[in-house]
Amino acid sequence: MESPKAGIVLKENLLYDNSDSASSKSKKEAQPDVMSVMMAEITVEAAMTEMERKVNFLMKVVEERDHEITALRE
């Protein structure tokens, strides 16, 4: 059996319960299934680089939100 090529694998997230009865969205509105994304066969270095990029992005977003909160308080 051949191993899959490196890339992203999508799997259904069975732990996610999308039966929110209090939802204000219309029952007729299409809602995409929630999917979990797993990386397959990537190097540790590539994974660390990607995680570092995401952490830096999140830190920037938090900093921007902090500035917005400070501006609203003034």
VOGU-3710 file (C-alpha; in Angstrom, 3 decimals, decimal comma):
1> mespkagivl> 0,000/0,000/0,000  1,362/3,405/-0,986  1,612/6,149/1,586  -0,294/9,368/0,820  1,639/12,352/-0,459  2,413/15,164/1,954  -0,449/17,585/2,307  -3,595/18,431/4,201  -6,106/15,763/5,162  -9,683/16,729/6,007
11> kenllydnsd> -11,678/14,612/8,461  -15,093/15,076/10,008  -14,894/16,298/13,576  -17,165/13,881/15,414  -16,714/15,797/18,684  -18,387/18,902/17,263  -22,100/19,151/18,023  -23,774/21,394/15,473  -27,292/20,884/16,865  -27,566/24,393/18,318
21> sasskskkea> -31,301/24,835/18,858  -30,819/28,420/20,051  -29,260/29,420/16,753  -30,741/32,541/15,191  -29,895/31,317/11,713  -32,622/30,002/9,503  -32,997/26,234/9,422  -33,059/26,508/5,620  -29,680/28,250/5,520  -26,940/25,906/4,387
31> qpdvmsvmma> -24,296/25,342/7,031  -21,007/23,728/6,057  -19,902/20,708/8,043  -17,142/21,467/10,507  -13,942/19,768/9,468  -10,719/19,116/11,299  -7,551/19,755/9,388  -4,554/17,530/9,992  -1,162/17,825/8,378  0,136/14,604/6,890
41> eitveaamte> 3,777/13,708/6,355  5,379/17,117/6,796  8,731/17,795/8,311  9,016/19,032/11,873  10,821/22,109/10,615  8,003/22,984/8,210  5,409/22,441/10,938  7,320/24,638/13,391  7,715/27,374/10,773  3,987/27,314/10,044
51> merkvnflmk> 3,095/27,365/13,749  5,494/30,263/14,342  3,878/32,194/11,488  0,412/31,607/12,956  1,500/32,591/16,479  3,041/35,811/15,148  -0,170/36,577/13,267  -2,272/35,984/16,394  0,034/38,167/18,487  -0,386/40,966/15,940
61> vveerdheit> -4,185/40,609/16,045  -4,208/40,709/19,856  -2,007/43,802/19,850  -4,350/45,533/17,383  -7,366/44,628/19,517  -5,604/45,980/22,611  -5,086/49,294/20,793  -8,772/49,338/19,783  -9,856/48,689/23,382  -7,555/51,434/24,663
71> alre> -8,932/53,867/22,081  -12,519/53,041/23,064  -11,770/53,607/26,746  -10,389/57,105/26,079
//
